[in-house]
């Protein structure tokens, strides 16, 4: 099997010179740390610095690692209010590096993993959370038709489709039976809210470490990792971000469970949701517990997929083999959310 961390630099440079105007080798490729899904590389070339995102080699789950969809949505958003990196080329020829990939610009800025943002002061913290809120509202306000994305997702009830999709993907990745996941799936199936007809572009993985701030931490210069984007329900993105902020301060993405948000000038969940509602011109969000519980379920299903790839020897991150241990706690946190709301 091809090494997910290695690229044939000479072959890649020759291909890029032939397919990207102004591109010039030689190149050197360095894999970015972090990331569980699509391996991402910094490409240093004679003509400048670029970023390459590829599918992992080997057998993949259906619809997973859709770098072609990432490329399409980034290209569609180039003239909108959503900050994204400029894309240059999509390569669907798997012979070049062993899997499909695309090339985009290298954006200079700051990425943070700890939701407490210990690197900045209180004034900056509050502004950064408000900027994340602003960009999320801008994303959900994109004119789908004008941006050429009217066929970017399937019609019908988004949560019904997503629940069906991720249940199937979870079952396909299941290594051991997890009772809490079975209970959660049953509850979600039985408690879906009626479709309210809201449809927007959704990111699918909107969180702190998937946005890049400028060097002054005042503006987001790029929203990253669009693999899970589609047309769907905007509240899914908002709940997913809030779900992650509820999580413990452990692991790569540190949440805010038990943290005194006011002392850090970080908005409460209620205030964050209220700011989003004001930007979107709505009064409130009913069925919030369902959206939160669904977010836990979907993240648990994604993590199970990472663990399955590690089990099969086909993961891009050395920590992937340990990821399976998080599935049961995720499901339990969802069940706890449901129990508190009843």
Secondary structure by P-SEA (a helix, b strand, c coil): cccccccaaaaaaaaaaaccccccccbbbbbbcccccbbbbbbbcccccbbbbbcccccccccccaaaaaaaaaaaacccccccccccccccccccccccbbbbbbbbbbbbcccccccccaaaaaaaaaaaaaaaaaaaaccccccccccccccccaaaaaaaaaaaaaaaacccccaaaaaaaaaaaacccccccccccccccccccccccccccccccccccccccccccaaaaaaaaaaaaaccccccccccccccccccccccaaaaaaaaaaaaccccccaaaaaaaaaaaaaaaaaaaaaaaaaacccccccccccccaaaaaaaaaaaaaaaac
